[in-house]
């Protein structure tokens, strides 16, 4: 303690590799915390971290602080505990592991109020905004290595980990190792290091936010998602991109994931109230919007293209997206199809189709989707049909079906892979010329006032 200057306050500097270290020639480095409780609880260091947070450009009203200590710190902490336990035993006093305060807890107790004061927001363990600070101490990195020889099962390589000596693996080994084995392998108290820890990473990240709505598609030349075959793009745009490009810009997000209640083919329009969709925006920098701002964003999307329109755009929770997928195959969908027949037909030839209710059909996976769907036979229900005669070779068919029904195949039969079908029911060769989705009966997301 006599060697400490300025009550232990060291000067902080950025070293060549961009990490933060301490510079104080008079400072004896603690052999347990490796300098973390000496140098990195000071306001000067807290300010440096907060400057990085404020420069990151994230919008936040609270934050969670994630601290990563080098794994060898756990070994030194364990050694200190064994030593104190031994000394207290000589006084006929007992000390259990949970009687001690972990270094990480102590660090958080000290620094949380300082971070909160500096940034002007509360520290909240449930916050979606995370500030992570990673410490490293290369000088003592081999402190953990003896554990691998004693507890090899605890240190198994993982694809996404650079080293097997993770903090979790080390803690697992320390819980398994016998006290006498530990003492034989590691000094109690630990050796004193020459240098303090350095901070190798300060990162900010925001949890995903979710936007939902319904879309209409008016083009017969627009896929729902980018259409790429063998690395080659087939069409310029997609429903997904026409919507998400605007969201990425406004939310300042890194990337997105698009999902919807079913999908339509590239040549199929989606009319009526549209199809429900949700977009996950990954690591957004802006997250707070008024309902008016969301309305303006919806208008901007709608003004940007005549191929799609969006309605009921709103922020939702991750859990709410489950409602879109719940019982998807139990939902019903309504379609309108323009059908051609090879034989001449009269109005009276169509009447019997109007009388058919809850027709069960068996559909073998269509040839056109066999490359992306497993081969199976799916039973689907055609709840009702209504026909409108057009001319000798054309009629319009309105269908209400179970979701997941392949309508094109129900019309032309797909070489007998869908049974029964319009061809077999009418004893003609028939094909579908145009198909529209008239309604997707999923009552989500909640409808908003225009």
GUMARBA-429297 format. One record per residue (C-alpha): residue in one letter; x, y, z; residue number from 1; chain. Coordinates in pm, whole numbers, plus 50000, padded with zeros to 5 digits. Example, Ala and Ser with C-alpha at 12.3 -4.5 7.8 and 13.67 -1.06 7.14 Angstrom:
BEGIN
- residu;xx;yy;zz;num;chaine
- A;51230;49550;50780;1;A;
- S;51367;49894;50714;2;A;
This chain:
BEGIN
- residu;xx;yy;zz;num;chaine
- X;50000;50000;50000;1;A;
- X;50294;50234;50071;2;A;
- X;50385;50232;49703;3;A;
- X;50045;50353;49583;4;A;
- X;50029;50707;49453;5;A;
- X;49718;50923;49417;6;A;
- X;49521;50678;49632;7;A;
- X;49569;50410;49370;8;A;
- X;49451;50623;49076;9;A;
- X;49655;50523;48770;10;A;
- X;49668;50707;48443;11;A;
- X;49483;50543;48156;12;A;
- X;49625;50534;47806;13;A;
- X;49543;50377;47470;14;A;
- X;49826;50148;47360;15;A;
- X;49927;50074;47001;16;A;
- X;49677;49796;46933;17;A;
- X;49391;50019;47043;18;A;
- X;49342;49851;47381;19;A;
- X;49322;50045;47705;20;A;
- X;49582;49988;47972;21;A;
- X;49706;50158;48287;22;A;
- X;50027;50356;48318;23;A;
- X;50158;50392;48668;24;A;
- X;50514;50289;48745;25;A;
- X;50453;50306;49122;26;A;
- X;50156;50072;49114;27;A;
- X;50193;49722;49257;28;A;
- X;49954;49501;49060;29;A;
- X;49710;49301;49272;30;A;
- X;49785;48929;49235;31;A;
- X;49413;48839;49254;32;A;
- X;49222;49096;49047;33;A;
- X;49519;49167;48814;34;A;
- X;49461;49540;48857;35;A;
- X;49093;49552;48762;36;A;
- X;48971;49680;49100;37;A;
- X;49271;49914;49120;38;A;
- X;49256;50091;48788;39;A;
- X;48933;50022;48609;40;A;
- X;48688;50149;48870;41;A;
- X;48813;50506;48836;42;A;
- X;48607;50785;48681;43;A;
- X;48871;50844;48415;44;A;
- X;48825;50492;48278;45;A;
- X;48445;50508;48313;46;A;
- X;48448;50830;48105;47;A;
- X;48652;50664;47829;48;A;
- X;48401;50380;47802;49;A;
- X;48107;50622;47807;50;A;
- X;48265;50831;47531;51;A;
- X;48275;50518;47314;52;A;
- X;47911;50440;47400;53;A;
- X;47797;50792;47309;54;A;
- X;47999;50786;46986;55;A;
- X;47840;50454;46880;56;A;
- X;47523;50631;46764;57;A;
- X;47277;50399;46943;58;A;
- X;46949;50528;47086;59;A;
- X;46891;50398;47441;60;A;
- X;46707;50483;47762;61;A;
- X;46878;50218;47978;62;A;
- X;47154;49963;47935;63;A;
- X;47292;49632;48052;64;A;
- X;47662;49619;48129;65;A;
- X;47839;49300;48024;66;A;
- X;48186;49253;48174;67;A;
- X;48420;48980;48050;68;A;
- X;48715;48900;48277;69;A;
- X;49008;48684;48161;70;A;
- X;48941;48321;48265;71;A;
- X;49265;48300;48463;72;A;
- X;49118;48554;48704;73;A;
- X;48881;48280;48826;74;A;
- X;49183;48058;48901;75;A;
- X;49348;48336;49105;76;A;
- X;49021;48409;49283;77;A;
- X;48995;48039;49371;78;A;
- X;49353;48036;49504;79;A;
- X;49283;48342;49722;80;A;
- X;48968;48180;49860;81;A;
- X;49155;47858;49950;82;A;
- X;49425;48060;50127;83;A;
- X;49177;48267;50331;84;A;
- X;48976;47955;50409;85;A;
- X;49293;47787;50539;86;A;
- X;49391;48087;50752;87;A;
- X;49042;48116;50897;88;A;
- X;49045;47743;50970;89;A;
- X;49347;47802;51195;90;A;
- X;49123;48041;51394;91;A;
- X;48850;47773;51405;92;A;
- X;48638;47980;51166;93;A;
- X;48471;47844;50852;94;A;
- X;48442;48011;50513;95;A;
- X;48219;47874;50239;96;A;
- X;48248;47970;49872;97;A;
- X;47920;48158;49878;98;A;
- X;48036;48360;50181;99;A;
- X;48268;48554;49950;100;A;
- X;48188;48829;49700;101;A;
- X;48292;48739;49347;102;A;
- X;48528;48987;49179;103;A;
- X;48282;49045;48897;104;A;
- X;48005;49131;49144;105;A;
- X;48233;49368;49331;106;A;
- X;48330;49537;49005;107;A;
- X;47966;49584;48908;108;A;
- X;47874;49720;49253;109;A;
- X;48144;49984;49218;110;A;
- X;48100;50076;48852;111;A;
- X;47725;50053;48788;112;A;
- X;47644;50380;48971;113;A;
- X;47937;50551;48796;114;A;
- X;47827;50440;48447;115;A;
- X;47466;50531;48525;116;A;
- X;47566;50878;48645;117;A;
- X;47797;50943;48349;118;A;
- X;47542;50833;48083;119;A;
- X;47234;50963;48265;120;A;
- X;47039;50636;48225;121;A;
- X;46972;50343;48462;122;A;
- X;47150;50009;48443;123;A;
- X;46882;49749;48376;124;A;
- X;46947;49376;48338;125;A;
- X;46650;49347;48099;126;A;
- X;46764;49628;47869;127;A;
- X;46798;49547;47498;128;A;
- X;47100;49779;47476;129;A;
- X;47422;49607;47584;130;A;
- X;47763;49757;47649;131;A;
- X;48030;49489;47672;132;A;
- X;48380;49546;47809;133;A;
- X;48637;49269;47756;134;A;
- X;48951;49250;47971;135;A;
- X;49262;49048;47887;136;A;
- X;49589;48970;48066;137;A;
- X;49836;48796;47829;138;A;
- X;50106;48768;48097;139;A;
- X;49906;48516;48305;140;A;
- X;49722;48336;48026;141;A;
- X;49889;48005;48114;142;A;
- X;49747;48007;48468;143;A;
- X;49455;47791;48345;144;A;
- X;49653;47531;48154;145;A;
- X;49712;47288;48444;146;A;
- X;49334;47243;48474;147;A;
- X;49313;47075;48134;148;A;
- X;49541;46791;48244;149;A;
- X;49329;46728;48555;150;A;
- X;48981;46785;48405;151;A;
- X;49010;46716;48029;152;A;
- X;48631;46670;47995;153;A;
- X;48577;47037;48082;154;A;
- X;48784;47167;47791;155;A;
- X;48638;47056;47461;156;A;
- X;48699;47258;47142;157;A;
- X;48403;47455;47007;158;A;
- X;48371;47590;46653;159;A;
- X;48307;47949;46751;160;A;
- X;48562;47967;47036;161;A;
- X;48924;48063;46976;162;A;
- X;49042;47896;47297;163;A;
- X;48915;47601;47501;164;A;
- X;48991;47802;47816;165;A;
- X;48662;47988;47838;166;A;
- X;48544;48129;48170;167;A;
- X;48264;47870;48186;168;A;
- X;48504;47582;48120;169;A;
- X;48746;47707;48386;170;A;
- X;48465;47749;48642;171;A;
- X;48343;47397;48565;172;A;
- X;48694;47259;48623;173;A;
- X;48738;47457;48947;174;A;
- X;48415;47308;49082;175;A;
- X;48542;46957;49005;176;A;
- X;48905;46977;49116;177;A;
- X;48999;46865;49467;178;A;
- X;49146;47132;49693;179;A;
- X;49469;46940;49754;180;A;
- X;49518;46885;49378;181;A;
- X;49472;47255;49315;182;A;
- X;49726;47353;49583;183;A;
- X;49984;47116;49434;184;A;
- X;49949;47275;49091;185;A;
- X;49893;47644;49166;186;A;
- X;50052;47878;49425;187;A;
- X;49836;48007;49711;188;A;
- X;49868;48306;49722;189;A;
- X;49915;48353;49344;190;A;
- X;50231;48507;49202;191;A;
- X;50232;48884;49151;192;A;
- X;50210;48997;48789;193;A;
- X;50416;49278;48641;194;A;
- X;50137;49447;48442;195;A;
- X;49770;49522;48491;196;A;
- X;49492;49397;48265;197;A;
- X;49416;49575;47941;198;A;
- X;49077;49638;47785;199;A;
- X;49080;49478;47442;200;A;
- X;48722;49547;47341;201;A;
- X;48442;49790;47415;202;A;
- X;48136;49707;47207;203;A;
- X;47777;49826;47192;204;A;
- X;47487;49626;47053;205;A;
- X;47109;49657;47056;206;A;
- X;46871;49362;47063;207;A;
- X;46652;49313;46758;208;A;
- X;46327;49505;46714;209;A;
- X;46030;49373;46516;210;A;
- X;45800;49547;46270;211;A;
- X;45483;49385;46139;212;A;
- X;45209;49471;45893;213;A;
- X;45021;49337;45590;214;A;
- X;45123;49375;45229;215;A;
- X;44937;49373;44898;216;A;
- X;45120;49264;44584;217;A;
- X;44985;49396;44254;218;A;
- X;45252;49269;44015;219;A;
- X;45263;48931;43839;220;A;
- X;45636;48968;43796;221;A;
- X;45754;49011;44155;222;A;
- X;45876;48734;44390;223;A;
- X;45817;48753;44765;224;A;
- X;46189;48709;44838;225;A;
- X;46495;48760;44612;226;A;
- X;46480;48505;44327;227;A;
- X;46829;48366;44285;228;A;
- X;46906;48041;44101;229;A;
- X;47263;47901;44091;230;A;
- X;47395;48234;44215;231;A;
- X;47222;48429;43939;232;A;
- X;46950;48682;44017;233;A;
- X;46639;48639;43804;234;A;
- X;46436;48953;43883;235;A;
- X;46540;49300;43998;236;A;
- X;46344;49323;44320;237;A;
- X;46113;49144;44564;238;A;
- X;45837;49223;44813;239;A;
- X;46087;49167;45095;240;A;
- X;46334;49422;44959;241;A;
- X;46075;49686;44865;242;A;
- X;45963;49690;45230;243;A;
- X;46281;49617;45424;244;A;
- X;46514;49857;45241;245;A;
- X;46319;50148;45390;246;A;
- X;46312;49992;45738;247;A;
- X;46688;49924;45737;248;A;
- X;46757;50289;45655;249;A;
- X;46520;50441;45911;250;A;
- X;46606;50202;46197;251;A;
- X;46978;50216;46104;252;A;
- X;46990;49837;46140;253;A;
- X;47272;49603;46028;254;A;
- X;47051;49339;45866;255;A;
- X;46701;49191;45871;256;A;
- X;46501;48868;45864;257;A;
- X;46170;48858;45678;258;A;
- X;45885;48619;45753;259;A;
- X;45521;48602;45647;260;A;
- X;45201;48403;45678;261;A;
- X;45260;48182;45375;262;A;
- X;45386;48300;45037;263;A;
- X;45254;48357;44687;264;A;
- X;45422;48265;44358;265;A;
- X;45599;48528;44151;266;A;
- X;45301;48551;43909;267;A;
- X;45030;48565;44177;268;A;
- X;44881;48887;44311;269;A;
- X;44780;48935;44676;270;A;
- X;44470;49151;44709;271;A;
- X;44207;49225;44976;272;A;
- X;44350;49301;45321;273;A;
- X;44689;49166;45221;274;A;
- X;44922;48907;45369;275;A;
- X;45061;48942;45725;276;A;
- X;45440;48981;45748;277;A;
- X;45702;49055;46012;278;A;
- X;46056;49185;45984;279;A;
- X;46327;49137;46247;280;A;
- X;46572;49430;46240;281;A;
- X;46912;49322;46370;282;A;
- X;47123;49560;46584;283;A;
- X;46918;49875;46516;284;A;
- X;47076;50208;46615;285;A;
- X;46741;50390;46621;286;A;
- X;46451;50229;46807;287;A;
- X;46214;50497;46934;288;A;
- X;45935;50605;46699;289;A;
- X;45601;50776;46746;290;A;
- X;45293;50624;46582;291;A;
- X;45293;50923;46347;292;A;
- X;45652;50848;46238;293;A;
- X;45556;50485;46166;294;A;
- X;45259;50607;45960;295;A;
- X;45492;50832;45761;296;A;
- X;45729;50540;45707;297;A;
- X;45437;50329;45577;298;A;
- X;45345;50611;45338;299;A;
- X;45703;50635;45218;300;A;
- X;45708;50262;45136;301;A;
- X;45375;50292;44954;302;A;
- X;45486;50595;44753;303;A;
- X;45808;50425;44643;304;A;
- X;45648;50149;44433;305;A;
- X;45321;50070;44252;306;A;
- X;45395;49697;44282;307;A;
- X;45319;49670;44654;308;A;
- X;45128;49849;44929;309;A;
- X;45168;49810;45304;310;A;
- X;44905;49859;45575;311;A;
- X;44884;49830;45957;312;A;
- X;45261;49886;45994;313;A;
- X;45354;49870;46363;314;A;
- X;45621;49776;46615;315;A;
- X;45556;49438;46780;316;A;
- X;45729;49208;47028;317;A;
- X;45919;48891;46940;318;A;
- X;45648;48688;47117;319;A;
- X;45371;48848;46909;320;A;
- X;45521;48710;46587;321;A;
- X;45426;48364;46710;322;A;
- X;45059;48459;46650;323;A;
- X;45130;48489;46278;324;A;
- X;45258;48132;46260;325;A;
- X;45016;47977;46511;326;A;
- X;44781;47728;46350;327;A;
- X;44886;47850;46007;328;A;
- X;44754;47537;45835;329;A;
- X;44419;47562;46016;330;A;
- X;44363;47910;45874;331;A;
- X;44168;47961;45552;332;A;
- X;44261;48150;45237;333;A;
- X;44042;48272;44954;334;A;
- X;44156;48271;44591;335;A;
- X;44032;48383;44253;336;A;
- X;44153;48188;43947;337;A;
- X;44099;48238;43574;338;A;
- X;44080;47890;43419;339;A;
- X;44109;47767;43060;340;A;
- X;43956;47440;42937;341;A;
- X;44040;47250;42618;342;A;
- X;43675;47150;42562;343;A;
- X;43400;47403;42502;344;A;
- X;43188;47449;42816;345;A;
- X;42844;47592;42895;346;A;
- X;42725;47760;43215;347;A;
- X;42541;47441;43315;348;A;
- X;42869;47246;43311;349;A;
- X;42993;47449;43610;350;A;
- X;42697;47437;43848;351;A;
- X;42797;47116;44025;352;A;
- X;43126;47274;44143;353;A;
- X;42927;47537;44337;354;A;
- X;42757;47259;44535;355;A;
- X;43079;47088;44650;356;A;
- X;43165;47158;45016;357;A;
- X;43470;47055;45222;358;A;
- X;43624;46847;44946;359;A;
- X;43928;46649;45069;360;A;
- X;44218;46635;44826;361;A;
- X;44554;46457;44847;362;A;
- X;44850;46654;44714;363;A;
- X;45185;46494;44648;364;A;
- X;45458;46760;44671;365;A;
- X;45428;46951;44339;366;A;
- X;45704;46895;44083;367;A;
- X;45776;47269;44075;368;A;
- X;45866;47287;44448;369;A;
- X;46023;46942;44484;370;A;
- X;46371;47100;44484;371;A;
- X;46295;47283;44811;372;A;
- X;46022;47077;44980;373;A;
- X;46040;46715;45099;374;A;
- X;45840;46456;44908;375;A;
- X;45514;46393;45096;376;A;
- X;45141;46355;45044;377;A;
- X;44945;46631;45218;378;A;
- X;44570;46619;45268;379;A;
- X;44403;46956;45223;380;A;
- X;44041;47076;45225;381;A;
- X;43865;47284;44959;382;A;
- X;43594;47437;45179;383;A;
- X;43385;47589;44901;384;A;
- X;43390;47688;44532;385;A;
- X;43199;47944;44327;386;A;
- X;43213;47966;43947;387;A;
- X;43161;48259;43708;388;A;
- X;43121;48165;43341;389;A;
- X;43334;48379;43104;390;A;
- X;43313;48208;42761;391;A;
- X;43332;47861;42599;392;A;
- X;43688;47803;42712;393;A;
- X;43721;48023;43021;394;A;
- X;43563;48053;43363;395;A;
- X;43659;48217;43691;396;A;
- X;43677;48002;44001;397;A;
- X;43658;48145;44355;398;A;
- X;43788;47904;44619;399;A;
- X;43800;47904;44998;400;A;
- X;44065;47654;45106;401;A;
- X;44271;47533;45395;402;A;
- X;44600;47723;45411;403;A;
- X;44883;47537;45242;404;A;
- X;44673;47415;44948;405;A;
- X;44850;47425;44612;406;A;
- X;44584;47592;44395;407;A;
- X;44757;47560;44057;408;A;
- X;44797;47186;44108;409;A;
- X;44433;47151;44219;410;A;
- X;44335;47298;43880;411;A;
- X;44567;47116;43636;412;A;
- X;44631;46802;43848;413;A;
- X;45013;46809;43824;414;A;
- X;45024;46486;43619;415;A;
- X;44793;46313;43866;416;A;
- X;44991;46417;44175;417;A;
- X;44686;46606;44313;418;A;
- X;44364;46400;44341;419;A;
- X;44089;46490;44276;420;A;
- X;44144;46801;44066;421;A;
- X;43941;47028;43837;422;A;
- X;44043;46821;43530;423;A;
- X;43918;46497;43683;424;A;
- X;43602;46656;43829;425;A;
- X;43503;46817;43495;426;A;
- X;43656;46552;43265;427;A;
- X;43851;46817;43073;428;A;
- X;44209;46935;43037;429;A;
- X;44228;47259;43235;430;A;
- X;44498;47507;43323;431;A;
- X;44521;47819;43534;432;A;
- X;44592;48147;43352;433;A;
- X;44578;48392;43644;434;A;
- X;44567;48349;44019;435;A;
- X;44497;48606;44291;436;A;
- X;44499;48568;44668;437;A;
- X;44180;48745;44775;438;A;
- X;44221;48705;45152;439;A;
- X;44452;48551;45413;440;A;
- X;44233;48489;45718;441;A;
- X;44489;48556;45991;442;A;
- X;44373;48825;46235;443;A;
- X;44721;48958;46301;444;A;
- X;44872;49212;46333;445;A;
- X;44591;49422;46483;446;A;
- X;44427;49649;46226;447;A;
- X;44509;50019;46271;448;A;
- X;44299;50323;46186;449;A;
- X;44402;50476;45854;450;A;
